[in-house]
């Protein structure tokens, strides 16, 4: 039988169990029946989220970023627009997500409704500002190309995974390998900024 312990083996499951235990009531005045009722409520709540693959994926995404727009869900999770809106409405109906505001559209952009910023309960102003900035950047095809390049670099470059650093010369080499209809210098600037945001030293 596999054991769960904090010694490095099955660490993810161990941490998950520890977190779940924190959600259950403790104390001398809590009866086993009360704890069983709360456990059933927790199980029902998690089941309502993870019974749908799409809703579960968006929920995990939001646990990391705290807020999002439907557009960011589409490009980061590769899901259709209709699925993005459906999952957001589902999480809102569960009482853990709220509409925060409408994001102002950049000048000289096409008409249409302004995108909605959605956030988990308790999201900070800094979380909201980060998502608004990312949403506006993601409207640029050059920025989206830079994100794809960064994903490749995070996977293939040992210096990023181990040392958390990379040179501009290495970045320039990778950017040249991608056949893009954009000015390489513009894309490289986006690549450098994304890497810095991820805590990677660029020199």
N, C-alpha and C positions, 0 to 999 in steps of 0.2 A: 504493500500500500504506500502511495506517495505521501510524504508528509509536507506540511506547509510550515515554513520557519523563516525567521529573519536572517538566516545565514547565507543568503544569496540564491538558494534554490526556491523556485516558484515565487519569487519576490513580488511579482505583480499580483498574484492571487492573495498573498499574505496581506499586502497593503489594502487590497480591496476589502478583505474580511475585517481588517481593523477599522476602516472607514465606516463600513456598514454597522459595526457594533456601536460606533459613536452615535448613530442615528436612533438607536433603541434606548428607551428610558431605563435608568438605573436608580437605585436608592432603596432604603429599607421600607419605604412606604409604597413601593411599586410591586404589585403582585404578579405572579407568573401569567395570570390571565390577561392583565393589562399589557404586559410585554408582548404576549401572543397577538393581542388585538393590534398593537402598533406595528408588529412585524407583518401582519396581514395587510395593513394599510400601505406599508412601504413596498411590499411585494406587488400589490395592485398598481401602485403608482409607477414603479419601474416597468411592470408589464405593459402598462398603457403606452409607455415610451418605446420600448424595444420590441413590441409586437410588430412594428413596422421598421423595416431596414432603413428606409430613408429618414424617418423621424429619429431613429437611434443615431444615425450618422450626423445629422444636424445637431442633435443634443450634445454629442461628444465634441463636435466642432465648437459649439458655443461655450462649453465648459472651459475650453482653451482661450477663446478670444473674447468672451463675455458679450459681444454684440456682433451684428452683421447686417448686411442688406441682402435682398433676394439675388441681386447680381453677383455678389461675392460668393454666395452659395453655388451658383451656377458654374462659375469659373474655377472655384477651388475644389468642389466635390464632383464636378462634371455631371450635374443633374439638370433635367429640363426646367424651364421657367415655371411651368404649372406645378411640378413637384416641389420646387422651392417654396412657392406661396402656400401650397397645401400643408407642408410640414410646419411652416411658421405659424399658420393659423391653428394647427393642431397643438403645438406647444403653448400657444397663447390660451387656448381653451383649457389647458391643464393648469393655468395660473402661474407659470414660471417664466413667461416671456411677455414683454409689453412693447407696444409701439411708443417710440420716444419722440421722434420728430421727422419732418420731411427735410431731406438734404437739398440745399440750394444747388441748382444746376449751373455749371460754368457758363460764362458769357460766350455767345456765338455757338451754342449747341442747339440741336434740334428741339422742337417743342415736345409736348407730352407731359404726363404726370411726373412730379418730382419723386425720386426714390425714397422709400421709408427706411428709417434706421430702427432696427429691432434690438432689444437688449434683455439679457437675463436680469431678474430682480437682483438689485445690489451692485450692478455694474457701475464703475466709477466714471467721473467726467473724463479722466485720462483714457479709459477704455473706449469711450464713445468717440473721443477726438481721434484716436488711432484708427478706428474703423472708418470714420468719415474721410480721413486722409488717404487710407488705402483704397476706399471706393473711388475717390476722384482720380487717383493715380491709375487705377485699373481700367479706366475708360480709354486710356492711351494704348494703342496697339504696340507701341514700343515698350511700354512697361510690361505688358503681358508676355512679349517675346523675352524680355529680361527675366521674368519669373521662370519661364521654361529653361532658360540657360542656367539659372541658379539651381534649379532642381537637378539638372545634369551634373553640375559641379559638386553639389553636396553629396551626390552618389559616387562620383568617380575620383575625386581628389582626396587623397589620404591626408594632405596637409590641412584641409578644412575639417575633416572628421576628427583628427587627432590633435593637431596644434591649434585649431581654430584661427588659422591665418592663411593668407594667399597674397601673391604679388599681383600688381597691375599688369605685368607682362604676361602672367599666366591667364589672367582674365581676358586680355586682348587676344591671346592665342585661341581661346575657346570661342570667343565671339566671332572670330574670323571663320571658324569651322561651320557656323550656322549660316545658311544661305537666306538672308533676309532682305526685304526691299526697303530697309531703313538705313540711315546713316549709322555706321557702327559706333562712332563716338557717343552718340546720344544713348544708344542701348547700353553701352559699357557704363555710362554714368548711373543708369538705373540699376544695373547689376551690382555695382559697388555699393549703392545705397541700400539695396535689399540685403546684401551680405552683412553690412554694418548693423542693420536693424536686427539681424539674427545673432549678433555678438561676434562676428568674424572680423579679425583685424585685416585691413587691406593696406598694403604698403608698396 
